[in-house]
Amino acid sequence: MLSLSFLLALQLPVAEPVLVRDALVSTAPGSPTPNVRIPGLAVTSGGTLLLFAEGRIGAVDPGGEHPIALVMVRSTDGGESWSAPTLIASDPAFDFANPTPVVDRHTGVIWLGYDRFPDRCGSNADCNTPGNDPADSNSVQTVWVRASHDDGATLGEPVLLPKPVRTDDGIWWRSAAVGPGSGIQLDQQRDPSRNGRLVIPGRRIGSRSMDGAGEGGEPFVFISDDHGVTWQLGGVTAGAGANEPEIVELADGRLLMDARQNVGRHRWRWWSDDGGATWGKPLPGDIAITPVDASVVRIADGRLAFTGPTGPGRHNLGLWLSDDGGVSFRLAGIVADGHAAYSVVQPMPDGDLAVVYEATPASTIRFVRVQLRD
């Protein structure tokens, strides 16, 4: 059985979250999945909360001994109650990973981006075999999207996203893992032609030779300008190794990419002036944080909200705020005590923040509702 736990917290600072419920899901017969990790979160145009996660039999990352499934739970009352988890992707030959939803507020459609890895391709290796064929969806890592036209009640058939063999920077692509966390839709003031663009962040592993081993890691984006009918490769960042990026549109129309560092104690940030087609030079973030997937969104007053563990290590989930477009952040408070690894934050229709985070190393994802004080 797969156990997901959700908690509710009312204001900052939070002393003691209140348990809402435990939810259980049954997987395929003979394949129990006691572990759950890697949350993705969307708040739909209708206000429904959709929480996606990896259902794991073992505790290892994609490519390990056991296949990984994707599960989803829904809340139609602002997180007060949740549906029983639904198994949305499962195949004993594959690992499904890194759920990254994005909501099209023009059409109401929710797009779920995710990765698919051949099972047992090597733990956390992204199946970056030298000389692989990115179009081979059976033996290499691939990226897919699925659409929901009914507020997450059902998901359509998966569609394979394009992954290049080689790009103009001379890199041969080995993998293109998305998210995890969430994507965004642009509301451009600089260029109205980009209004409605869907953006899903990802991270490339590549090689400078056709037969070389995969190395490094550079954040990039997939974009769609036709409401998800087709998807193209956007800009790839340069200058710093990073992974598991998040993206946010600033009040002035620029985009900010914030990504987990490969080494060191600070994250990396890039800005884009053209809707993600290109990215500027990297700047080190001012938040000292352990390497982990974090999250950033723009809230109603134009500020940015960032979630991640304050430490030590992956403990004590904090909320930071920025009023200068992500150049600097200040710690506003502790959202939850104890273990706190991967997290996702999204604004809710009433102005509160929906936060989900890993509250144990492998078995519990919690939901926290945060009300910002004036």
Salt bridges, closest charged atoms under 4 A:
GLU54 OE1 - ARG56 NH2 2.73
ASP61 OD1 - ARG37 NH1 3.94
ASP61 OD1 - ARG56 NH1 3.09
GLU65 OE1 - HIS66 NE2 3.97
ASP104 OD2 - HIS227 ND1 2.66
ASP119 OD2 - ARG120 NE 3.70
ASP126 OD2 - ARG203 NH1 2.85
ASP169 OD2 - ARG204 NH1 2.90
ASP191 OD2 - ARG194 NH1 3.16
GLU218 OE1 - ARG204 NE 2.97
ASP225 OD1 - ARG197 NE 2.71
GLU244 OE1 - ARG260 NH1 2.85
ASP252 OD2 - ARG254 NE 2.80
ASP258 OD2 - ARG267 NE 2.59
ASP258 OD1 - ARG269 NE 3.48
ASP273 OD1 - ARG190 NH1 3.47
ASP286 OD1 - ARG269 NH2 2.88
ASP301 OD2 - ARG303 NE 2.78
ASP350 OD2 - ARG369 NH2 2.01
ASP352 OD2 - ARG369 NE 2.89
GLU358 OE2 - ARG37 NE 2.90
